[in-house]
Amino acid sequence: MPGYAGHLDLIRRTPVCMKNLGIYLQASFAMFLWAITFVWIKIALVSYKPIEIVFLRLLLATLILFGIIFFSRYKERLKARDFWHILLVAFCEPFCYFIGEANGMQYVSPTFGSLVISTIPLVSALGAWFFLREKITAFIVVGLIVSFSGVAILSFESPDLKATLTGVVYLMIAVLGGMFYGISVRNLTLKYSTLTIVAWQSFLGMLLFLPLFAFMHLKSFMVMQHSAKGLITISAMSICASVGAFMLYTGVIRKLGVIKSNVFTNLIPVFTVILAYLILGHKVTFITSIGLMLTIGGLLISQLKDLHRLATRNN
């Protein structure tokens, strides 16, 4: 087994283009893991309420991640001055995001809800530029617009834009939660490993949801007839999304920054459409195909400058 210095030397000798390809694949796989939860949640919601699902997901994620930390040789201590910082991360996501999305979707149509949620990359780009001074290039602007257009077309495949003011307010909480999550977690990714960040984020997120779960659902949860299928599905969501996707995506934010990382979130509806076709038998129409191509095309445009630089560097 090579030592730490040997690993560093191996990394230095790895072609730059392969490293960046690995980052893009990492981001794409994170989005795939989040997308599959949109299919699984339909199964879980048959037996469990949204708050119950989120709380159980975070509880299991906390046990898994701190279990890994406990049994691994490498342990990283969270500094006291960063505790409030990571609490802010957990407050933004999962707490604010899931509170906003779960409640908002009860007052708006699915089309309107998905359209509002898909503005997170656009809003995050402005937030990262304002708060973190990340550079917004013309390629990123065009890519964001094209990708958003693709998501909008996917949304308008079922043109039902019903909404109430209450629903819009809740969805804006979700959008702002998603934006400030990326902004607040960025500096932490430069100080701590993804394992440390996601473990504490899951634990603190679970604590934030605990009062809601205890006061609203604990009594009924303790006496209800539990569903093995529902619990297995929630466990899969926890392992794949709450652990896997957040671990991958936190690493992507460290390497690409907030703006370029958030463009990849538009792949979630792309993967959701594909998975719904493969698993649920949903039809893929011509309009859907156009939306998928625009979404992916916008993502490629947003990364075009880096891809061109890599191609030039390796010629």
LOMAR-485913 format. One record per residue (C-alpha): residue in three letters; residue number from 1; z, y, x. Coordinates in Angstrom, 2 decimals. Last residue first. Example, Ala and Ser with C-alpha at 12.3 -4.5 7.8 and 13.67 -1.06 7.14 Angstrom:
// residues 2
REC   residu   num        pz        py        px
REC      SER     2      7.14     -1.06     13.67
REC      ALA     1      7.80     -4.50     12.30
***
This chain:
// residues 315
REC   residu   num        pz        py        px
REC      ASN   315    -26.85     19.22     -3.03
REC      ASN   314    -23.13     18.72     -3.75
REC      ARG   313    -22.16     22.39     -3.87
REC      THR   312    -25.12     23.28     -6.10
REC      ALA   311    -24.25     20.55     -8.61
REC      LEU   310    -20.59     21.58     -8.58
REC      ARG   309    -21.45     25.24     -9.14
REC      HIS   308    -23.79     24.31    -11.99
REC      LEU   307    -21.08     22.19    -13.64
REC      ASP   306    -18.55     25.00    -13.24
REC      LYS   305    -20.90     27.53    -14.80
REC      LEU   304    -21.87     25.13    -17.59
REC      GLN   303    -18.33     24.32    -18.79
REC      SER   302    -18.56     26.48    -21.94
REC      ILE   301    -22.19     25.38    -22.40
REC      LEU   300    -21.17     21.71    -22.40
REC      LEU   299    -18.56     22.30    -25.10
REC      GLY   298    -21.04     24.28    -27.18
REC      GLY   297    -23.51     21.41    -26.98
REC      ILE   296    -20.84     18.93    -28.13
REC      THR   295    -20.06     21.03    -31.20
REC      LEU   294    -23.73     21.81    -31.84
REC      MET   293    -24.69     18.13    -31.63
REC      LEU   292    -21.91     17.05    -34.01
REC      GLY   291    -22.79     19.75    -36.53
REC      ILE   290    -26.46     18.77    -36.48
REC      SER   289    -25.49     15.12    -37.01
REC      THR   288    -23.31     16.08    -39.97
REC      ILE   287    -26.24     17.94    -41.53
REC      PHE   286    -28.43     14.83    -41.11
REC      THR   285    -25.79     12.70    -42.82
REC      VAL   284    -23.18     10.37    -41.33
REC      LYS   283    -21.74      8.20    -44.13
REC      HIS   282    -18.10      7.09    -44.20
REC      GLY   281    -17.51      3.36    -43.62
REC      LEU   280    -13.76      3.69    -43.01
REC      ILE   279    -13.59      2.22    -39.51
REC      LEU   278    -16.96      2.97    -37.85
REC      TYR   277    -17.97      6.02    -39.90
REC      ALA   276    -14.44      7.43    -40.00
REC      LEU   275    -14.26      6.84    -36.24
REC      ILE   274    -17.48      8.80    -35.65
REC      VAL   273    -16.42     11.65    -37.94
REC      THR   272    -12.96     11.77    -36.31
REC      PHE   271    -14.51     11.73    -32.83
REC      VAL   270    -16.53     14.85    -33.65
REC      PRO   269    -13.60     16.43    -35.52
REC      ILE   268    -11.46     16.04    -32.35
REC      LEU   267    -14.20     17.19    -29.97
REC      ASN   266    -13.40     20.79    -30.93
REC      THR   265    -10.17     20.33    -28.97
REC      PHE   264    -12.30     20.32    -25.79
REC      VAL   263    -12.69     24.10    -25.98
REC      ASN   262     -8.92     24.33    -25.57
REC      SER   261     -9.04     23.10    -21.98
REC      LYS   260    -11.52     25.78    -20.88
REC      ILE   259     -9.30     28.58    -22.23
REC      VAL   258     -5.89     27.24    -21.21
REC      GLY   257     -6.48     26.49    -17.54
REC      LEU   256     -8.74     23.78    -16.07
REC      LYS   255     -6.42     21.80    -13.77
REC      ARG   254     -2.96     22.35    -15.27
REC      ILE   253     -4.37     22.44    -18.80
REC      VAL   252     -6.02     19.06    -18.12
REC      GLY   251     -2.72     17.56    -16.98
REC      THR   250     -1.06     18.68    -20.21
REC      TYR   249     -3.97     17.11    -22.10
REC      LEU   248     -3.50     13.66    -20.57
REC      MET   247      0.24     13.45    -21.15
REC      PHE   246     -0.13     14.98    -24.63
REC      ALA   245     -2.80     12.42    -25.56
REC      GLY   244     -0.86      9.41    -24.28
REC      VAL   243      2.67     10.15    -25.51
REC      SER   242      2.51     11.87    -28.92
REC      ALA   241     -1.07     10.69    -29.47
REC      CYS   240     -1.53      7.07    -28.37
REC      ILE   239      2.07      5.84    -28.22
REC      SER   238      3.32      7.85    -31.21
REC      MET   237      0.26      7.17    -33.36
REC      ALA   236      0.52      3.45    -32.58
REC      SER   235      4.20      3.47    -33.55
REC      ILE   234      3.34      5.29    -36.80
REC      THR   233      0.73      2.61    -37.55
REC      ILE   232      3.20     -0.18    -36.83
REC      LEU   231      5.75      1.51    -39.09
REC      GLY   230      3.22      1.85    -41.95
REC      LYS   229      2.06     -1.75    -41.67
REC      ALA   228      5.64     -3.01    -41.59
REC      SER   227      6.39     -0.95    -44.71
REC      HIS   226      9.98     -0.03    -45.40
REC      GLN   225     11.70     -0.56    -48.72
REC      MET   224     13.66      2.65    -49.18
REC      VAL   223     17.45      2.89    -48.82
REC      MET   222     17.78      4.67    -45.46
REC      PHE   221     14.66      6.81    -45.91
REC      SER   220     15.84      8.07    -49.32
REC      LYS   219     19.06      9.35    -47.83
REC      LEU   218     17.42     10.69    -44.64
REC      HIS   217     14.58     12.60    -46.34
REC      MET   216     15.29     16.28    -46.92
REC      PHE   215     18.57     17.07    -45.18
REC      ALA   214     18.32     14.68    -42.23
REC      PHE   213     14.54     14.98    -41.67
REC      LEU   212     14.61     18.77    -41.82
REC      PRO   211     17.70     18.91    -39.55
REC      LEU   210     16.08     16.46    -37.05
REC      PHE   209     12.74     18.27    -36.75
REC      LEU   208     13.99     20.65    -34.05
REC      LEU   207     15.77     17.78    -32.28
REC      MET   206     12.54     15.73    -32.26
REC      GLY   205     10.66     18.68    -30.76
REC      LEU   204     13.33     18.94    -28.08
REC      PHE   203     12.90     15.27    -27.15
REC      SER   202      9.09     15.33    -27.35
REC      GLN   201      8.81     18.49    -25.22
REC      TRP   200     11.35     17.10    -22.76
REC      ALA   199      9.30     13.93    -22.27
REC      VAL   198      6.00     15.84    -22.31
REC      ILE   197      7.06     18.19    -19.52
REC      THR   196      8.70     15.57    -17.30
REC      LEU   195      5.79     13.15    -17.57
REC      THR   194      3.23     15.92    -17.01
REC      SER   193      4.84     16.66    -13.67
REC      TYR   192      6.63     19.96    -13.16
REC      LYS   191      6.11     23.40    -11.62
REC      LEU   190      2.41     24.31    -12.10
REC      THR   189      2.33     22.56    -15.50
REC      LEU   188      5.28     24.74    -16.54
REC      ASN   187      3.15     27.86    -16.06
REC      ARG   186      0.54     26.60    -18.56
REC      VAL   185      3.00     25.31    -21.18
REC      SER   184      3.63     28.73    -22.75
REC      ILE   183     -0.03     29.73    -23.10
REC      GLY   182     -1.22     26.37    -24.39
REC      TYR   181      1.63     26.14    -26.89
REC      PHE   180      1.17     29.80    -27.83
REC      MET   179     -2.29     29.09    -29.21
REC      GLY   178     -1.40     25.89    -31.06
REC      GLY   177      1.64     27.52    -32.66
REC      LEU   176     -0.46     30.56    -33.59
REC      VAL   175     -2.97     28.28    -35.33
REC      ALA   174     -0.24     26.28    -37.08
REC      ILE   173      1.53     29.45    -38.26
REC      MET   172     -1.88     30.69    -39.44
REC      LEU   171     -2.17     27.51    -41.49
REC      TYR   170      1.15     28.23    -43.20
REC      VAL   169      0.09     31.79    -44.05
REC      VAL   168     -3.29     30.60    -45.38
REC      GLY   167     -1.63     28.01    -47.60
REC      THR   166      0.76     30.55    -49.08
REC      LEU   165     -2.11     32.97    -49.71
REC      THR   164     -3.94     30.28    -51.65
REC      ALA   163     -7.10     28.42    -50.70
REC      LYS   162    -10.22     26.84    -52.17
REC      LEU   161    -13.17     26.64    -49.80
REC      ASP   160    -14.90     23.47    -51.06
REC      PRO   159    -18.22     22.95    -49.32
REC      SER   158    -18.05     19.27    -48.32
REC      GLU   157    -20.54     19.22    -45.42
REC      PHE   156    -19.17     22.72    -44.92
REC      SER   155    -16.51     21.40    -42.54
REC      LEU   154    -19.02     19.65    -40.27
REC      ILE   153    -21.09     22.85    -40.27
REC      ALA   152    -17.99     24.84    -39.32
REC      VAL   151    -17.24     22.43    -36.47
REC      GLY   150    -20.76     22.95    -35.12
REC      SER   149    -20.46     26.73    -35.47
REC      PHE   148    -17.14     26.56    -33.58
REC      SER   147    -18.94     24.77    -30.73
REC      VAL   146    -21.70     27.39    -30.63
REC      ILE   145    -19.19     30.27    -30.67
REC      LEU   144    -16.91     28.70    -28.05
REC      GLY   143    -19.85     27.85    -25.79
REC      VAL   142    -21.26     31.38    -26.05
REC      VAL   141    -17.90     32.90    -25.10
REC      ILE   140    -17.28     30.35    -22.33
REC      PHE   139    -20.75     30.86    -20.83
REC      ALA   138    -20.28     34.65    -20.95
REC      THR   137    -17.14     34.26    -18.86
REC      ILE   136    -13.53     34.70    -20.01
REC      LYS   135    -11.18     35.04    -17.05
REC      GLU   134     -7.55     34.05    -17.49
REC      ARG   133     -5.28     37.08    -17.53
REC      LEU   132     -2.33     34.94    -18.64
REC      PHE   131     -1.17     36.97    -21.66
REC      PHE   130     -4.34     38.75    -22.81
REC      TRP   129     -7.00     36.33    -21.54
REC      ALA   128     -4.94     33.30    -22.55
REC      GLY   127     -4.39     34.78    -26.02
REC      LEU   126     -8.07     35.62    -26.50
REC      ALA   125     -9.11     32.11    -25.47
REC      SER   124     -6.35     30.62    -27.61
REC      VAL   123     -7.69     32.42    -30.70
REC      LEU   122    -11.16     30.99    -30.16
REC      PRO   121     -9.87     27.49    -29.30
REC      ILE   120     -7.52     27.57    -32.34
REC      THR   119    -10.30     28.58    -34.78
REC      SER   118    -10.82     24.91    -35.68
REC      ILE   117     -7.53     24.94    -37.60
REC      VAL   116     -8.97     27.51    -40.04
REC      LEU   115    -12.12     25.48    -40.69
REC      SER   114    -10.16     22.23    -41.05
REC      GLY   113     -7.96     23.84    -43.70
REC      PHE   112    -10.84     25.40    -45.64
REC      THR   111    -12.67     22.08    -45.85
REC      PRO   110     -9.51     20.10    -46.66
REC      SER   109     -8.85     22.46    -49.61
REC      VAL   108     -5.81     24.70    -49.44
REC      TYR   107     -2.23     24.64    -50.74
REC      GLN   106     -0.98     21.20    -49.58
REC      MET   105     -2.87     21.56    -46.29
REC      GLY   104     -0.64     24.49    -45.40
REC      ASN   103      2.55     22.47    -45.53
REC      ALA   102      1.48     19.77    -43.06
REC      GLU   101     -0.49     22.22    -40.86
REC      GLY   100      2.15     24.92    -40.56
REC      ILE    99      5.11     22.59    -40.06
REC      PHE    98      3.04     20.45    -37.67
REC      TYR    97      2.00     23.41    -35.51
REC      CYS    96      5.35     25.15    -35.63
REC      PHE    95      7.32     22.07    -34.48
REC      PRO    94      4.93     20.06    -32.23
REC      GLU    93      4.02     22.40    -30.69
REC      CYS    92      5.23     25.99    -30.69
REC      PHE    91      8.93     25.07    -30.82
REC      ALA    90      8.38     22.37    -28.19
REC      VAL    89      6.80     24.90    -25.81
REC      LEU    88      9.56     27.43    -26.54
REC      LEU    87     12.14     24.74    -25.70
REC      ILE    86     10.20     24.23    -22.46
REC      HIS    85     10.80     27.86    -21.53
REC      TRP    84     14.40     27.81    -22.68
REC      PHE    83     15.08     24.92    -20.29
REC      ASP    82     13.22     26.54    -17.38
REC      ARG    81     16.23     28.48    -16.06
REC      ALA    80     18.33     25.31    -16.10
REC      LYS    79     15.92     23.47    -13.81
REC      LEU    78     14.53     20.20    -15.16
REC      ARG    77     15.28     17.39    -12.71
REC      GLU    76     12.41     15.18    -11.60
REC      LYS    75     12.99     11.46    -11.12
REC      TYR    74     10.73      9.19     -9.11
REC      ARG    73     12.06      5.64     -8.81
REC      SER    72     11.08      4.76    -12.35
REC      PHE    71     13.48      3.06    -14.77
REC      PHE    70     15.05      6.23    -16.17
REC      ILE    69     11.82      8.26    -16.24
REC      ILE    68      9.93      5.47    -18.00
REC      GLY    67     12.74      5.13    -20.55
REC      PHE    66     12.75      8.90    -20.93
REC      LEU    65      9.07      8.67    -21.92
REC      ILE    64      9.37      5.65    -24.24
REC      LEU    63     12.56      6.75    -26.02
REC      THR    62     11.26     10.29    -26.50
REC      ALA    61      7.89      9.04    -27.80
REC      LEU    60      9.72      6.78    -30.29
REC      LEU    59     11.77      9.69    -31.63
REC      LEU    58      8.73     12.01    -31.65
REC      ARG    57      6.65      9.61    -33.75
REC      LEU    56      9.60      8.89    -36.05
REC      PHE    55     10.11     12.62    -36.66
REC      VAL    54      6.40     13.27    -37.27
REC      ILE    53      6.08     10.39    -39.75
REC      GLU    52      9.27     11.27    -41.63
REC      ILE    51      8.20     14.92    -41.88
REC      PRO    50      4.79     13.85    -43.28
REC      LYS    49      6.21     11.45    -45.93
REC      TYR    48      6.03      7.67    -45.54
REC      SER    47      4.55      4.68    -47.37
REC      VAL    46      0.91      5.55    -48.18
REC      LEU    45      1.10      8.39    -45.68
REC      ALA    44      1.05      5.88    -42.78
REC      ILE    43     -2.38      4.50    -43.71
REC      LYS    42     -3.99      7.93    -44.09
REC      ILE    41     -2.23      8.88    -40.86
REC      TRP    40     -4.24      6.22    -39.01
REC      VAL    39     -7.59      7.94    -39.53
REC      PHE    38     -6.41     11.39    -38.47
REC      THR    37     -4.47      9.65    -35.66
REC      ILE    36     -7.82      8.46    -34.25
REC      ALA    35     -8.75     12.05    -33.49
REC      TRP    34     -5.70     12.68    -31.29
REC      LEU    33     -6.55      9.68    -29.10
REC      PHE    32    -10.20     10.75    -28.92
REC      MET    31     -9.14     14.29    -27.95
REC      ALA    30     -7.08     12.90    -25.07
REC      PHE    29    -10.07     10.76    -24.05
REC      SER    28    -12.26     13.87    -23.88
REC      ALA    27     -9.77     15.76    -21.72
REC      GLN    26     -9.42     12.85    -19.28
REC      LEU    25    -13.20     12.39    -19.19
REC      TYR    24    -13.59     16.08    -18.34
REC      ILE    23    -10.91     15.84    -15.65
REC      GLY    22    -12.50     12.70    -14.15
REC      LEU    21    -15.87     14.44    -14.03
REC      ASN    20    -14.11     17.23    -12.17
REC      LYS    19    -12.81     14.83     -9.53
REC      MET    18    -16.20     13.08     -9.30
REC      CYS    17    -17.94     16.42     -8.71
REC      VAL    16    -15.52     17.30     -5.93
REC      PRO    15    -16.32     14.12     -4.00
REC      THR    14    -13.14     12.22     -3.02
REC      ARG    13    -12.32     12.68      0.67
REC      ARG    12     -9.43     15.04     -0.04
REC      ILE    11     -8.02     12.58     -2.59
REC      LEU    10     -8.10      9.73     -0.06
REC      ASP     9     -6.32     11.90      2.50
REC      LEU     8     -3.64     12.75     -0.05
REC      HIS     7     -3.18      9.07     -0.90
REC      GLY     6     -2.82      8.21      2.79
REC      ALA     5     -0.21     10.93      3.23
REC      TYR     4      1.77      9.44      0.30
REC      GLY     3      1.71      5.98      1.88
REC      PRO     2     -0.99      3.36      1.55
REC      MET     1      0.00      0.00      0.00
***
